[in-house]
């Protein structure tokens, strides 16, 4: 081991069992900090799969997507990722905190993507967070000597990019439905997917938003006609997050003294839309709950927007609403594709290194971002919100209303750095920060300030979750 590796591994060592197994096979390795790993094509993503017969270890490069359907066809078995509780039990038995890509650790078959052995060396997760093993090609061949090689993973660079024209979204949704559902489901799309109209409360509130003559009394009247919304507004204003002095005695009190006109409009719309679709019973493991993700994102966006100089700042209310609704396509996705939603969830679990929208693109030919944006346009919601939802994962989007999409991207990236959300961490380009006229330090400070109030935010999340189930 060279001096660099010796310096890197100071204070870190493999668990005795792994070191013993590697020595027994005569496999040399260097322990490296994960941050020093090579390109994704040479990093190994391990996934432990199972069915009623037993487990299978799958190894792929991190610039690929593990296709469960191809694996099942290849092996003639209906394999899914091992459930998290069982996986944690296996890892704890070996004193590990992540799944290492070492076939010798498991008494089960192993399959690996052929391209892995074409690399001069590979980096495998060591089982210790923050550390990986660099193994030369010859040693890598020894490591998988008893494994089977095949082509069952999909290169990420072969997945199609988001179409430039939002008008393409409906065609993509229709094409996905034709490919993946029965005639009955196709007919549902032709009948506007049987999606209900924009809820009446949301319609009334959105009219107030665009009416320059609307008053606090008008908003109070609308809110009070919806009992669950009225209770929600009062409970939010009374929450620790807002720390309002004195007792909140009425909807008018909550709006005028604590929450404000714009925030209540956005909360009302978010709650009304949230009641349109039920949260799916299935969900990817280790993912942030839907409303938690929505409210944290909206709160971070609000903080980011306030950190932007006033003359460069896009409309605060619509930014917050875009954050609240950014993942709405997830709910619609579960509604349109119920037979395949489980398949999507299992692929997300098997591919934590791949952004979920790319998995949807591969499986369906359309993403939750396209579906959510299309629905916002169908409901005549503000263009700012539809644009923000559609381009939220494009760090380089510079088109019309780009500030709204860029703010959602930045909020999601900051939350991923802090362990909230799903998928890999998202790069924050300097160009994106420059377009938003915010520094990296100010952005990080805004996100940290929101998460410092995490306990109070959880109260709001629970209130919203509860309120969205009513009515």
N, C-alpha and C positions, 0 to 999 in steps of 0.2 A: 504493500500500500504506500502510495507516495505521500509526501509531506502535506499536500493539500487535503487529501482524504483523511489523513491522521488528524489534521486540525479540525476538519468538518465533523469528525465523529467523536470529538472530545465530549464526554458526558453522555454519549448515546451508544448503546450496544444492543445487538439482537437478543431476544429471549434465548435462554440456553437451549431449548428444544430445537428452534430453527437453526441455530449455529451448529448444533450437533448433526442435524439432518444434512445440512450443506456439506459439512466436513466428511460425513460418511460417503457422500456421492463424489467427493473430490471437486466440488464446485467452488471456484474462487470468486470473490465478489468484493466490491468496494461500497461502503456505506456512505451515502451522500445526502445532503440536505435536499428535500424535495424541490425547493426553490431553484436548485442548480441543475435540475433534470434537463435532458435534451429535448428536442422537438417532440410534439405529440405523437408522431409516427413511430417514435422509439420508446414511448412510455406505454406500459401495459396496464390495461383496465381489466380487473378480475371480477367475475360474477359467479356466485354459487347458485346453481339452478337445482330444482328438485321436482319429482313427481312421486307417485305411489311406489315406484321401484327403488328410488334412492336419489342421490345427488350427482351432479355433473359440474365440474369446474370449467368455465369458459374464459379464455384469455384472448383479448383483442387489443389492437393499438388504440390509443386514446383519440386518434383522428378518425375513428370509425364508430358506427352505431351497431350495437348487438341486435340482430334481427331474430327475435324469438321464434317467429314463424319458420324461418329458414333452419334454425337449429332443430326445431321439432320435426320438420320434414327430413332433415339429414339423419337424425337418430331414430325416427319413428316413435318419438315419445312426446307427450304433451307437457313440456317443461315450463316452469315459472320460477322467478327469483325466490330463493328461500326467504320466508317471512322474517322480519327484522328481529322479533323476539328470539326466534330460533338461532338466527345468525349471531346475535349478541351472546347467546349462551355458548356457541361454538368458539367464538373469539375469546371469551372470558376464560374458558377451559385452558387455552394456550397463552393466557396473559397478553392478549393482543387487543388493540383498539381500532384496527381496521383490517380488512380482508387482504392478506398477502397473495401475490400471484405465484405461489409456490405449489405445484402439483404434489410434491413429496409430502406435504402436510396432510393431505386428504386421502382417505381410502375410497376414492371414487374415480370414475373415468374423467379424463381431461381432454378438451378439444381446444385448439388454438388456431387463430387466423394465420394462413400461410405466410403472409407478408412479414410477420414478426421475425422469422429466421433469415430474412433478407437484409437485416440491419447489422452493421458492424458491432453494435452493442445495444442492449436494451436496459430500461430502468423499470424495476418492479416495486410496487408498494411493499414496504418491509414489514407491515403489521404494526408499526409505531408511527403515530401521526407526525408528519413533518419530515419523515426520513424515507429514503428509498434505497434499493440495492442496484448498483450498476453491474451488469453481467455481460462479459464479452460473448461474441457469437458462438464460439466453440462451447462455452459453458452453458449458454442458453439451449443449445442442441441437446446437451446432456440432461438438462433440467426437464425437457419435454420428450425425452427418449421414448417413454411409454405412452405418450399422449398421441392423439390423432390430429393431423392437420387438415384443414378444409377451408372453403371460402363461404362464410356465413355472416360476415359483417359488411356494412355498407359504408364506403368512404363518405365522410361528411361533405367533402367538396363536390360530390356528385348530386347533392340535393339541390333542387331548384331554388333560386332566390325568390323573394316576394315579388309578385308582378308590380310593375311601376304604376299601373293604372288601377285605382280602386274599383272602377267599373268591372274589372275582371273578376272581382271577388265572388259575385253571384254565380258566374259561370263555373268557377272553381268549386264552389259549394255544390252546385248541381252535378258537376262531373264526379265529385267524391261520392255523392249519394247514389248515383247510377252505378258506380263501381262496387260499392260496399253495402248496399241495402237492397231489400226486396222491392217489388213494384209498389206496394202500399206506401213505403217510405218515400219513394220517388214522387208519388202523387202528393204526399204531404208537402214536399218542397214546392211543387207547382201551385199549391194552395197557400203560399207564403209560410210553409213549414208549420202551419197551424199555430203560429206564434200569436199570442193575444195582442191586441192593440196596446199602445202605451197606456199604462194605468191612469185612471181618471184623475187621481190626486197629482200624479206627475204632470199630466197635461195642464192642470190648473196652475201648478207651481211654475212650469216653464213659461206660461203666458205672463205671469207676474214678472218673471226675470227679464223679459224683453219689453215690458211696458214701463216707460219712463214715469208714468203717473202713478204706478203702484205704490202703496203705502204699507207701513207696518201693520195697520189694522187689516188691510186686505190679506196679508200673509197669515196673520193670526186667525182670521176667519177660515181660511182654507185648511190650516193645520187642525183647527178645532173640530172640523167636520169629519176627521179621520181619527177615531179614538186611540188607536195604537200609535199613530204618528204623534199625536198630542202628548201621550204618556212618554214616548221616546224623547221628544224635545225637552220636556221638563227634566227627565232623568239625566240627560246629557248635561244640561246646564247645571245640575246639582252634583255632577261627578267631581272627584278629586282633581281630574286633569285641568279643569277650568278654575277650580278653587275660588268660586264666587263667594263674596261675603254675604252673610245672611241667608235666609231660606227663600227658595224659588217657589212662588205661590201660584203662578199661572203661566200659560203659554206666552202671553204678552210680556210678562216679566222675564221669562227665559230668553226671548228674542231681543228685547230692548236692552236688558241689563248685562247679558252674558254672551250669547252666541252671535248675535248680529244677523241682519237681514240675509246677506249672501250665504253665510254658512248654513243657516236653516234651510234655505232653498236647496242647497246641494245635499244636505242630509236627507231632506224629504224626498228628493228625486232618487237618491241612492237606495233608501229604504223601500220606496214604492217599486223600483225595478227589482230589488232583491227578492221581493215577494212574488215576482212573476214566475220564477223558476225555483224549484226546490234544489237544495244542495244535494249533489249525488251521494248515494250511500257508500259507494266505493271511492277511494282516493289513493294517490300514491303514498306509500309510507315515507316517513321522514320529510314530508312536505309541510309547509306552514298552512294553517287553517285558512280557508277562503277569506272570511271577514277580517281575520287578523292581518293577513297580507294586504287587503284592501285599505284598512284604516291606517296601518303603519305607513303605507305608500302615500296616502293622501296627506297624512301629517308631515311626512318628510318633505313632500312637494311644497306644502304650505311654508315650511321653514326655509327651503331653498329659494322660493320665490321672494320671500321677504329679504333675503340676503342679496338679491339682485338689485342694482341701482334702479330707482323708481322709473327713470325715463327709458329703461330697457326691459322693464318687468311686464310680462304678459298678464292677462286678466287673472287675478288671484282666484276668484270663484270658479272659473272654468278649469284652472289648474287643479284645484282640489277635487272637483267632480271627475276629471280625467283620472286622477289617482284612485278615487273610490271605485270607479268602473273599469279600471284598466284590465282586469282579469275576467270581465263579464262573459267573454267568449267561452271561458271554461264551463260555465253553467249551460250555455247554449249548446256547446259541443256534446255534453252529456245528454242533452235533450234530443238532439238530432241523431246521434249515433249511439244509442244505448247498447246495442249488441257489441260494439267495438270499443266502448269507453273503458271496459275492463282491460282490454288488450292494450290500450294506450297507457293506462295506469301501470301495468306490469312492465311495459317497455321503459317508462320513466324510471321505475325502480331499478331496472337492469342497466340503465345508462345514466348514472348521476353526473357523468362528465359531459352530457349533451344537453343543450337547452331544450326544454319541452316542446317549444314551437317547431323545432326541426324534426323531432320525433313524429309530431302530428303531420308535418309536411310529407314525411316518408310514408307513413301508414295510410293517410287519407288523401293527400294531395292538396290539403287546405289546412290553415292554422287557426287556432282560437283567436288570434289577433284579427285575421280577415273576417271571421264569423262575427266577432263582437263589433267590429267597425261597420260591417254591412248592416247589422241590426240597428246600430245607432242612426245610420242614414235612413233606414227604413222607417224608423220612429221619428224622423225629423229632429233629432237631437242636434245640438250645436256642432258645426263642422270642426271646431277646435277639439272637441271630445272624440269624434270619429277619427280624426287624423292622429291624435295622440295614441289611441288604442292600436291603430293599424301599424304605425311605424315605431312602436315603443321599444322594439329590439334592434333597431337600426341606428347604431351610434353615429353613422355618417349621413343621416337624413338631413337635407338642407332645403327641402321643398317648401311649399306653402304651409304656413302655420307650424313651422318646424320647432319653434320654441316649446310648444306643448308636448310634442313627442319626445324631444330631447330632455325635458324635465322629468318625464316619466322614466326614461332610460336611466338617467342619472340617479333618481331615487331608488330604482330597482337595483342598480349596481352597488350603491352605498349599503343597501340592506343586505345584499348577498355577502358583502365583505363582513357583515356583522352577524351572519348566520341565519338570516331570515329570507325565506323564498325557497326556490328549488332550482336545480341545475348548477352549472359551474359558475365561478366568479366571472364578472363581466368587466372587461377592460374599459377604463374611462379615458378616452383620448383627449389630448390638450385642445384639439380643435372644437370638441363639443363644449368644453368649459368656456372657451373663448366666445363661441356663438351665444352662450347664455350669459356672458359677462359676469362670471363667478369664478373665484379661485378654488383650487383643490382644497385648501385649508378651510375656507368658508363653507364649502360644501360638506366636508367632514364634520365640522363643528355643528352645522344645522342638523345633520343626521344624529350625531351623538346627543344633542340636546333633546331630541324627540325620544330616543331610547333611554335617556336618563329618567324619563317619566313613564317607563314601560309598565310599571304596576298600575298606574292610573289609566294608561291606555288599554290595559287588559279589561278593566271595568267597562270601558266603552265598547270594546270588542264583544264582551258578553251581552251587553245591552243590545247591541246591534243584531247579534246572532239571535237573541230572544225575540226582538221586535220583528225580524224578518220572517219568523215562523208564524206570526199572527196574521189574521185576516185571510 
